[in-house]
Amino acid sequence: ALIALYYYFTRNFNYWKDRGIEYEHPVPLFGSNTSNYLMQKSTTEYLVEVYWKYPKEKVVGIFRSSKPELVLRDPEIIKRVLTTDFTYFYSRGLNLHDEVEPLFRNLFFADGDMWRLLRQRMTPAFTSGKLRAMFPLVVERAGRLQERALQAAAAGKTIDARDLMARYTTDFIGACGFGLDANSLNEEQSAFRKLGKNIFKVTFKNVLVLYLKDFFPEIFQGLKQMGQVEDEMTDLVRAILMQRNYKPSGRNDFIDLLLECRSKGTMMVESIERKKEDGSPEIATLELDDILIAAQVFIFFAAGFETSSSATSYTLHQLAYNQEVQAKVQTEIDRVLVKHDNKLSYDAIKEMTYLDWTFKEGMRMFPSLGFLMRRSVQRYTLPELGVSIDAGVRVFVPTQALHNDPQYFPEPDQFRPERFDPEVFDQTLKYIYLPFGIGPRACIGERLGLMQSLAGLAAILSRFTVHPAPESVRQPRVLPTSGIVQS
């Protein structure tokens, strides 16, 4: 039995050696990823370490347990994977088996035909017109954000930017996602805030389930990670759907948009997974039922509040240590607001270009998603290397490392928003600077995320100047338990 286990965990350890690829040497059970499995380093930190360890390589091989994976360092190869040869890499590789938890049947986690069907139907939900209609919800939450900050300032208290912005984004997502008042900015123990924390909470049970699925995917594919959250989210969404009689309510929130999608009937698209005998694609179909709606609302909530709160709080952190930049941002905000009767509006935010550059620079230094991941769906040959990888191999784009490589961004530790002036920004960097990804699987909510983030920053900086608290750490440590989203 021990010999069989040893073979099981080491059976692929020559994978990269046989292909002439430099690689991190693995050990049984953990592969080359021991520090990550033992929660000593986040996945992002591990990938950054690998990136800098092999400065002359275009790609580097690693192992997650016994599974071979690849870290991409070359912009041309990154471009191929994310755009040019997307048909080989349309899978994110987050689901290791066909038995997918209900809440993971969403646009972020889904692969293949389900992803394509959802993407096609939901893309119209994020047009400029839809975002403009949502903006009054942003304004109301931005006002509450100012009130909470004012209470802390009046009392002479320090305030945790991460918690403050998480409450703001939770309130916004509650309003524009569910049509509900989450009230996280006023209630310390808001139910929505607790739900948001639970989604990203690391528990022994969740870690154990994740490891068992990683080590023995065929045996433990049925184990669930999101049991309690799944029940809470599904019950909440079903209650809202019943309250609205399964019809759009005119609130212009995300559930309304999903109900509009459902009213259009069965989703249909040419399959990217199955072909007929004559080689033409079959037609894939999908019904947007209650569970599928709950899954989309789940990812809208989880991704919407966590990524934006991470990015906005880090931007405030940098502004606290870069007062000259902060003053320039505030001058622009004041100038624009005067033109708009001192009121935040969709058009006012669009005019705050230096604020936009500043936020982008914050995301350069600390992208909310520290890496992008894809999985090959068929055998693929890297033209630059003449090396083939098999179907099922996951590849990583280490965005945190790329964003802070002086080869692409000189003096990367300097907070310099002017890098993103369109007149000086090098367009070839669009395959290096990837806070929202790029290509067909780029973040569908990018413009919504930018809108709520810039509005939140404008609300704070129009009323306050931020400074480091006595307990502030200049270079905050990333939580080693962080997953795809950095905390």
C-alpha positions as CSV (number, residue, x, y, z in Angstrom):
1,A,0.0,0.0,0.0
2,L,2.8,2.4,0.9
3,I,4.6,1.6,-2.4
4,A,1.4,2.3,-4.3
5,L,0.9,5.6,-2.5
6,Y,4.5,6.6,-3.2
7,Y,4.0,5.8,-6.9
8,Y,0.7,7.7,-7.0
9,F,2.2,10.9,-5.6
10,T,5.4,10.7,-7.7
11,R,4.2,9.3,-10.9
12,N,4.5,12.6,-12.8
13,F,7.7,14.0,-11.3
14,N,9.7,13.6,-14.5
15,Y,7.1,15.5,-16.5
16,W,9.1,18.8,-16.9
17,K,12.5,17.1,-16.9
18,D,11.4,15.0,-19.9
19,R,10.4,18.2,-21.7
20,G,13.6,20.1,-20.9
21,I,11.8,22.7,-18.8
22,E,13.4,24.2,-15.7
23,Y,11.3,23.3,-12.7
24,E,10.9,23.4,-9.0
25,H,11.9,20.0,-7.6
26,P,8.9,18.2,-5.9
27,V,8.5,16.0,-2.9
28,P,5.8,13.3,-2.4
29,L,2.3,14.5,-1.4
30,F,3.0,18.3,-1.6
31,G,4.8,18.5,-4.9
32,S,6.9,21.7,-5.1
33,N,4.2,23.6,-3.2
34,T,5.0,22.6,0.4
35,S,4.9,26.2,1.8
36,N,1.5,26.9,0.3
37,Y,0.0,23.6,1.5
38,L,1.3,24.3,5.0
39,M,-0.2,27.8,4.8
40,Q,3.2,29.5,5.3
41,K,2.8,31.4,2.0
42,S,-0.1,32.3,-0.2
43,T,-0.3,31.0,-3.7
44,T,0.6,34.5,-5.0
45,E,3.7,34.7,-2.8
46,Y,4.8,31.2,-4.0
47,L,4.4,32.2,-7.6
48,V,6.3,35.5,-7.1
49,E,9.1,33.5,-5.5
50,V,9.2,31.1,-8.5
51,Y,9.1,34.0,-11.0
52,W,12.2,35.7,-9.5
53,K,14.1,32.5,-9.0
54,Y,14.3,31.8,-12.8
55,P,14.9,35.2,-14.4
56,K,16.1,33.8,-17.8
57,E,13.3,31.3,-18.3
58,K,10.1,31.9,-20.4
59,V,8.3,29.3,-18.4
60,V,8.9,27.4,-15.1
61,G,7.5,24.0,-14.2
62,I,6.0,23.4,-10.8
63,F,4.0,20.6,-9.2
64,R,0.8,20.8,-7.1
65,S,0.9,17.5,-5.3
66,S,1.6,15.1,-8.2
67,K,0.0,17.4,-10.9
68,P,2.4,19.2,-13.2
69,E,1.7,23.0,-13.7
70,L,3.4,25.8,-15.5
71,V,4.3,29.4,-14.5
72,L,4.4,31.8,-17.5
73,R,7.1,34.5,-17.5
74,D,7.1,35.6,-21.2
75,P,4.6,38.2,-22.5
76,E,4.2,36.5,-25.9
77,I,3.3,33.1,-24.3
78,I,0.9,34.9,-21.9
79,K,-0.8,36.6,-24.9
80,R,-1.1,33.2,-26.6
81,V,-2.7,31.5,-23.6
82,L,-5.2,34.4,-22.8
83,T,-6.1,35.5,-26.3
84,T,-4.5,34.1,-29.5
85,D,-4.9,30.4,-28.6
86,F,-7.8,30.8,-26.2
87,T,-9.6,27.8,-27.7
88,Y,-6.9,25.6,-26.0
89,F,-7.2,27.4,-22.7
90,Y,-10.8,28.5,-22.2
91,S,-10.9,26.6,-18.9
92,R,-10.0,28.4,-15.7
93,G,-9.1,25.1,-14.1
94,L,-10.8,25.8,-10.8
95,N,-13.0,22.7,-11.0
96,L,-11.0,19.5,-11.1
97,H,-13.9,17.2,-11.8
98,D,-17.4,17.2,-13.4
99,E,-19.3,17.2,-10.1
100,V,-19.4,20.9,-9.4
101,E,-21.0,22.5,-6.3
102,P,-24.1,24.5,-7.1
103,L,-22.6,27.8,-6.2
104,F,-19.6,27.2,-8.4
105,R,-21.8,27.0,-11.4
106,N,-21.2,30.6,-12.0
107,L,-19.5,32.8,-14.7
108,F,-16.2,32.8,-12.8
109,F,-15.8,29.1,-12.0
110,A,-17.8,27.6,-15.0
111,D,-15.9,26.1,-18.0
112,G,-16.8,25.1,-21.5
113,D,-20.3,25.4,-22.8
114,M,-21.8,26.6,-19.4
115,W,-19.3,29.4,-19.3
116,R,-20.0,30.4,-22.9
117,L,-23.8,30.3,-22.4
118,L,-23.6,32.4,-19.2
119,R,-21.2,34.9,-20.7
120,Q,-23.3,35.4,-23.8
121,R,-26.5,36.0,-21.9
122,M,-25.0,38.1,-19.1
123,T,-22.7,40.5,-21.1
124,P,-25.6,42.9,-21.9
125,A,-26.2,43.3,-18.1
126,F,-22.9,45.3,-17.8
127,T,-23.4,48.0,-20.5
128,S,-22.8,51.7,-19.8
129,G,-26.5,52.3,-19.7
130,K,-27.0,49.6,-17.0
131,L,-24.2,51.0,-15.0
132,R,-25.5,54.6,-15.2
133,A,-28.9,53.3,-14.0
134,M,-27.2,51.8,-10.9
135,F,-25.2,54.9,-10.0
136,P,-27.8,56.4,-7.6
137,L,-27.2,53.3,-5.5
138,V,-23.5,54.2,-5.5
139,V,-24.2,57.8,-4.4
140,E,-26.3,56.7,-1.4
141,R,-23.7,54.3,-0.2
142,A,-20.9,56.8,-0.7
143,G,-22.7,59.2,1.5
144,R,-22.9,56.6,4.3
145,L,-19.2,55.9,3.8
146,Q,-18.4,59.6,4.4
147,E,-20.6,59.5,7.5
148,R,-18.8,56.5,9.0
149,A,-15.4,58.1,8.3
150,L,-16.6,61.4,9.8
151,Q,-17.6,59.7,13.0
152,A,-14.1,58.2,13.4
153,A,-12.4,61.5,12.6
154,A,-14.6,63.5,15.0
155,A,-13.7,61.1,17.8
156,G,-10.0,61.3,16.9
157,K,-9.9,57.5,16.2
158,T,-7.9,55.6,13.7
159,I,-9.9,53.7,11.2
160,D,-9.1,50.4,9.4
161,A,-9.2,51.2,5.7
162,R,-9.7,47.5,4.8
163,D,-12.7,47.1,7.0
164,L,-14.1,50.5,6.0
165,M,-14.0,49.8,2.3
166,A,-15.2,46.3,2.8
167,R,-18.3,47.7,4.5
168,Y,-18.8,50.2,1.7
169,T,-18.5,47.6,-1.1
170,T,-20.7,45.1,0.8
171,D,-23.4,47.8,1.1
172,F,-23.1,48.6,-2.6
173,I,-23.2,45.0,-3.7
174,G,-26.2,44.4,-1.3
175,A,-28.1,47.2,-3.0
176,C,-27.2,46.7,-6.6
177,G,-27.0,42.9,-6.4
178,F,-29.9,42.1,-4.2
179,G,-31.9,45.3,-3.9
180,L,-31.5,45.1,-0.2
181,D,-30.1,47.5,2.4
182,A,-27.1,45.6,3.8
183,N,-26.4,48.4,6.3
184,S,-22.8,47.3,6.9
185,L,-21.6,50.9,7.3
186,N,-24.0,51.5,10.2
187,E,-24.3,48.1,11.9
188,E,-21.1,46.6,13.3
189,Q,-22.5,43.0,13.1
190,S,-24.4,43.4,9.8
191,A,-25.7,40.0,8.5
192,F,-24.3,40.8,5.0
193,R,-20.9,41.6,6.4
194,K,-20.9,38.3,8.2
195,L,-21.9,36.5,5.1
196,G,-19.1,38.2,3.2
197,K,-16.6,37.2,5.8
198,N,-17.8,33.6,5.8
199,I,-17.3,33.2,2.1
200,F,-13.6,33.9,2.4
201,K,-13.2,32.5,5.9
202,V,-10.5,29.8,6.2
203,T,-11.6,26.9,8.4
204,F,-10.0,23.6,9.2
205,K,-12.9,21.8,7.5
206,N,-12.6,23.9,4.3
207,V,-8.8,23.4,4.1
208,L,-9.2,19.6,4.7
209,V,-11.8,19.4,1.9
210,L,-9.6,21.4,-0.5
211,Y,-6.6,19.2,0.2
212,L,-8.5,15.9,-0.1
213,K,-9.8,17.1,-3.5
214,D,-6.3,18.2,-4.5
215,F,-4.6,15.0,-3.4
216,F,-7.4,12.5,-4.4
217,P,-9.7,14.3,-6.8
218,E,-11.3,11.1,-8.1
219,I,-12.3,9.8,-4.6
220,F,-13.4,13.1,-2.9
221,Q,-15.0,14.9,-5.8
222,G,-18.4,15.0,-4.1
223,L,-17.2,16.8,-0.9
224,K,-18.5,20.4,-0.6
225,Q,-16.7,23.5,0.5
226,M,-19.6,25.9,0.6
227,G,-22.3,24.0,2.5
228,Q,-23.5,26.7,5.0
229,V,-22.9,29.6,2.6
230,E,-24.7,27.7,-0.1
231,D,-27.8,27.3,2.1
232,E,-27.8,30.9,3.1
233,M,-27.3,32.3,-0.4
234,T,-29.8,30.0,-2.0
235,D,-32.5,30.8,0.6
236,L,-31.9,34.5,0.3
237,V,-32.1,34.6,-3.5
238,R,-35.2,32.4,-3.6
239,A,-36.9,34.7,-1.1
240,I,-36.1,37.7,-3.2
241,L,-37.3,35.9,-6.4
242,M,-40.6,35.0,-4.8
243,Q,-41.1,38.5,-3.4
244,R,-40.7,39.8,-7.0
245,N,-43.0,37.1,-8.4
246,Y,-40.1,36.0,-10.6
247,K,-40.3,39.2,-12.7
248,P,-38.1,42.3,-12.9
249,S,-39.1,44.8,-10.3
250,G,-37.7,48.0,-11.9
251,R,-34.9,48.3,-9.3
252,N,-32.2,47.9,-12.0
253,D,-30.2,45.6,-9.7
254,F,-28.4,42.4,-10.6
255,I,-31.3,40.1,-9.7
256,D,-33.5,42.2,-12.0
257,L,-31.0,41.8,-14.8
258,L,-30.9,38.0,-14.2
259,L,-34.7,37.8,-14.3
260,E,-34.6,39.7,-17.6
261,C,-32.1,37.2,-18.9
262,R,-34.4,34.3,-17.8
263,S,-37.4,35.9,-19.5
264,K,-35.5,35.5,-22.9
265,G,-35.9,31.8,-22.6
266,T,-33.5,28.9,-23.0
267,M,-29.9,29.9,-23.6
268,M,-28.4,28.4,-26.8
269,V,-25.0,28.5,-28.3
270,E,-22.7,26.5,-30.6
271,S,-20.8,24.0,-28.4
272,I,-17.1,24.4,-27.8
273,E,-16.9,21.0,-26.2
274,R,-19.0,18.6,-28.5
275,K,-19.1,18.1,-32.2
276,K,-21.4,16.2,-34.5
277,E,-20.2,13.4,-36.7
278,D,-19.7,15.8,-39.6
279,G,-17.4,17.9,-37.5
280,S,-19.8,20.8,-37.0
281,P,-20.5,21.9,-33.4
282,E,-23.5,20.7,-31.5
283,I,-26.0,23.2,-30.0
284,A,-25.5,23.6,-26.2
285,T,-28.5,24.7,-24.1
286,L,-29.1,25.8,-20.6
287,E,-32.0,27.0,-18.4
288,L,-31.4,29.8,-16.0
289,D,-33.2,28.2,-13.0
290,D,-33.2,29.4,-9.4
291,I,-30.0,27.6,-8.4
292,L,-28.1,29.0,-11.4
293,I,-29.4,32.5,-10.6
294,A,-28.2,32.0,-7.0
295,A,-24.8,31.0,-8.3
296,Q,-24.4,34.1,-10.4
297,V,-25.5,36.3,-7.5
298,F,-23.0,34.5,-5.2
299,I,-20.1,35.4,-7.4
300,F,-21.4,38.9,-8.0
301,F,-21.4,39.4,-4.3
302,A,-18.2,37.6,-3.4
303,A,-16.1,39.1,-6.2
304,G,-17.7,42.5,-6.1
305,F,-17.0,43.3,-2.5
306,E,-13.7,41.5,-1.8
307,T,-11.7,42.6,-4.9
308,S,-12.8,46.2,-4.8
309,S,-12.3,46.6,-1.0
310,S,-8.8,45.1,-1.3
311,A,-7.9,47.4,-4.2
312,T,-9.4,50.6,-2.8
313,S,-8.0,50.2,0.7
314,Y,-4.5,49.5,-0.7
315,T,-4.8,52.7,-2.8
316,L,-5.7,54.7,0.3
317,H,-2.7,53.0,2.1
318,Q,-0.4,54.3,-0.7
319,L,-1.9,57.8,-0.7
320,A,-1.4,58.0,3.1
321,Y,2.3,57.6,2.4
322,N,2.4,59.7,-0.7
323,Q,0.9,63.1,0.3
324,E,1.9,64.9,-2.9
325,V,-0.1,62.4,-5.0
326,Q,-3.0,62.6,-2.6
327,A,-3.1,66.4,-2.9
328,K,-3.2,66.2,-6.7
329,V,-6.0,63.7,-6.5
330,Q,-8.0,65.9,-4.1
331,T,-7.4,69.0,-6.3
332,E,-8.9,67.1,-9.3
333,I,-11.8,65.8,-7.3
334,D,-12.7,69.3,-6.0
335,R,-12.4,70.8,-9.5
336,V,-14.7,68.2,-11.1
337,L,-17.3,68.3,-8.3
338,V,-17.6,72.1,-8.6
339,K,-18.7,71.5,-12.2
340,H,-21.3,69.0,-11.0
341,D,-22.9,71.0,-8.2
342,N,-20.6,69.3,-5.7
343,K,-22.4,66.0,-6.2
344,L,-21.0,62.7,-7.2
345,S,-22.4,61.5,-10.5
346,Y,-21.6,58.9,-13.2
347,D,-20.3,61.7,-15.5
348,A,-18.3,63.3,-12.7
349,I,-16.4,60.1,-12.0
350,K,-15.7,59.7,-15.7
351,E,-13.9,63.1,-15.6
352,M,-11.6,62.2,-12.7
353,T,-8.8,60.9,-14.8
354,Y,-5.9,61.4,-12.3
355,L,-8.0,59.5,-9.7
356,D,-8.4,56.7,-12.3
357,W,-4.6,56.6,-12.9
358,T,-4.0,56.5,-9.1
359,F,-6.3,53.6,-8.7
360,K,-4.7,51.7,-11.6
361,E,-1.3,52.3,-10.0
362,G,-2.6,50.9,-6.7
363,M,-3.8,47.8,-8.6
364,R,-0.4,47.6,-10.3
365,M,1.5,47.4,-7.0
366,F,-1.1,45.1,-5.4
367,P,-3.5,43.5,-7.8
368,S,-6.6,42.0,-6.1
369,L,-6.0,38.9,-8.1
370,G,-2.4,38.0,-7.5
371,F,-2.4,35.5,-10.4
372,L,-4.5,34.3,-13.3
373,M,-5.0,30.6,-14.0
374,R,-6.0,28.6,-17.1
375,R,-6.1,24.9,-17.9
376,S,-5.3,23.3,-21.3
377,V,-8.4,21.5,-22.7
378,Q,-6.3,19.7,-25.3
379,R,-2.7,19.0,-26.1
380,Y,-0.9,22.2,-26.9
381,T,2.5,23.1,-28.3
382,L,4.2,26.3,-27.1
383,P,5.7,27.7,-30.4
384,E,8.3,29.7,-28.7
385,L,9.8,26.6,-27.0
386,G,8.6,23.7,-29.2
387,V,7.4,22.0,-26.0
388,S,4.0,20.3,-25.8
389,I,1.8,20.1,-22.7
390,D,-1.1,17.6,-22.2
391,A,-4.7,18.4,-21.7
392,G,-5.5,19.2,-18.1
393,V,-2.2,21.0,-17.3
394,R,-2.9,24.3,-15.4
395,V,-0.8,27.4,-16.3
396,F,-0.4,30.4,-14.1
397,V,0.1,34.1,-15.0
398,P,1.8,35.6,-11.9
399,T,0.3,39.1,-12.1
400,Q,1.8,40.3,-8.8
401,A,5.3,39.5,-10.0
402,L,4.7,40.9,-13.5
403,H,3.3,44.2,-12.2
404,N,6.4,44.7,-10.0
405,D,9.0,43.8,-12.5
406,P,11.3,46.8,-13.3
407,Q,11.8,45.4,-16.8
408,Y,8.2,46.6,-17.4
409,F,7.6,49.2,-14.8
410,P,10.8,51.1,-13.8
411,E,11.2,51.7,-10.1
412,P,8.2,49.5,-9.3
413,D,8.2,50.3,-5.6
414,Q,7.5,54.0,-6.4
415,F,3.8,55.0,-6.4
416,R,3.6,56.9,-9.6
417,P,0.1,57.3,-11.2
418,E,1.5,59.1,-14.2
419,R,2.5,55.7,-15.5
420,F,-1.1,55.4,-16.7
421,D,-1.3,58.6,-18.6
422,P,-2.5,57.3,-22.0
423,E,0.0,59.5,-23.7
424,V,2.9,57.7,-22.1
425,F,1.5,54.2,-21.2
426,D,3.1,51.6,-23.4
427,Q,0.3,49.6,-25.0
428,T,2.5,46.5,-25.3
429,L,2.1,46.3,-21.5
430,K,-1.5,45.2,-21.8
431,Y,-0.4,41.6,-21.5
432,I,1.7,42.5,-18.4
433,Y,-0.7,44.8,-16.6
434,L,-3.7,42.4,-16.0
435,P,-5.7,43.4,-12.9
436,F,-8.9,42.3,-14.6
437,G,-7.4,39.8,-17.0
438,I,-7.7,40.1,-20.8
439,G,-9.3,38.2,-23.6
440,P,-12.7,36.3,-23.7
441,R,-12.4,35.4,-19.9
442,A,-11.5,38.9,-18.8
443,C,-13.6,40.1,-15.8
444,I,-17.1,40.9,-17.0
445,G,-17.6,43.3,-14.1
446,E,-14.5,45.4,-14.7
447,R,-16.4,48.6,-15.4
448,L,-18.8,48.1,-12.5
449,G,-15.8,47.4,-10.2
450,L,-14.1,50.6,-11.4
451,M,-17.2,52.6,-10.9
452,Q,-17.9,51.6,-7.3
453,S,-14.1,51.8,-6.4
454,L,-13.6,55.3,-7.9
455,A,-16.8,56.6,-6.4
456,G,-15.7,55.3,-2.9
457,L,-12.3,56.8,-3.2
458,A,-13.8,60.1,-4.4
459,A,-16.2,60.1,-1.5
460,I,-13.4,59.7,1.0
461,L,-10.8,62.0,-0.6
462,S,-13.3,64.8,-1.2
463,R,-13.8,65.2,2.6
464,F,-10.7,63.8,4.2
465,T,-7.0,63.5,4.0
466,V,-5.7,60.1,4.9
467,H,-2.5,59.6,7.0
468,P,-0.8,56.4,8.3
469,A,-2.0,55.3,11.7
470,P,0.6,54.7,14.4
471,E,0.2,51.0,14.0
472,S,0.3,51.1,10.1
473,V,2.9,48.9,8.4
474,R,4.5,50.4,5.4
475,Q,4.5,47.0,3.5
476,P,1.5,45.1,4.7
477,R,2.0,41.3,4.8
478,V,-0.3,39.2,2.6
479,L,-2.2,36.7,4.6
480,P,-0.7,33.3,3.8
481,T,-4.1,31.8,3.6
482,S,-5.2,34.1,0.8
483,G,-6.5,32.3,-2.3
484,I,-7.1,33.9,-5.6
485,V,-8.0,37.2,-4.0
486,Q,-5.2,38.8,-2.0
487,S,-5.9,40.0,1.5
